[in-house]
C-alpha cells in the first residue's frame, strides 16, 4: 500500500483519507471493503449501511456464484470376502 492512498495533501495541510480503528487508536487505519470497514490488527469490523437501491434489488441465483458440476466417479467393485459363520 502506498502512502498516497492513506494521506492526501491539500495545500499545506495533510489529511488522512482513511478512518482510524477505535480500539487500536491513531496510527492504525481501517481497511475499506465493499460492505464493511475492518481492522487488520485487532479484527474490529463495522458494516456499511445498506442503501435502499441495494436492498430492493433482486439477486439472481447465478450472480456471484459459479456452477459446480459434480461427476459420479465409480470405483471398481471389490470382491466380497467370505466371513466365517459362527454356530450358535
N, C-alpha and C positions, 0 to 999 in steps of 0.2 A: 504494500500500500504506500502510495506516495503522500508526502506531507501536503501537497497541493490539494488533495482530496479532503483533508481534515481541516485545514485552515484556509481562510480567504483573506486576501489583502485588499482593503478598500481605503485608498488614500494613504494616510499614515497610520491607520489602525489595522490590527489583525483581529479577525473574528473567527470563532470556532464554527465550523459547518455542521458538526455532529453534536449530539447530546451526551452528557456525562452519565455514568452509572450512579444511581442514587445510593447504592450500597458501598461501592468501592471508592467513590469520591472523585474529585477532579483529577484529570490525567488519564482516566480510563474511559474510553468512548464506547457508546452503544453501536453495534452493527445494525444497519438498516436493511431489513429483508422485505419481501413483497407484502407480507401481512403482519410483521412484528418488528420490534427492536429487541436486540439481545446483547448481553454482556458475555464476552468470551472468557473472562476471568472467573466470575462467580456464578454465571448461569442465569442471572436475573433476566426476565423476559416481560415485555409489555406488548400486548397485541394492539394493532391499529384498529380504529373503529371502522366498521363495515358501512360503506355508503349505500344509499337506497338503490342505486342502479345495480350494484353488485349483488345485493341480497335478493332482488326481484328477478334477476337474470336466471332463466332456466339453464341448468347444467346438463349437457348431453352426456350420455354414458361413455361415449368414445373420447370425450375431452379430457386430456391429461392421463389417459390410460392407454396402455399398449395391450394388444390382444396376444395372449399366450396360447399357443396350440400345444396340447399335450397328446403325445402319441403313446399308444399302448405298446409296451415292449414285452414280448413274450419270451419267457425263459424256457430253456429246454426242460422237458419233464424229466424228473429224476425217477429212477425205478424205485418202487416201494420195497422196503426191506421186510422180510418176513420176521415177525417177532415171535418168540416162543410164547405159547399159551400156557398159563398156569392152570393146573387142575385144582378144583376146589374140593 
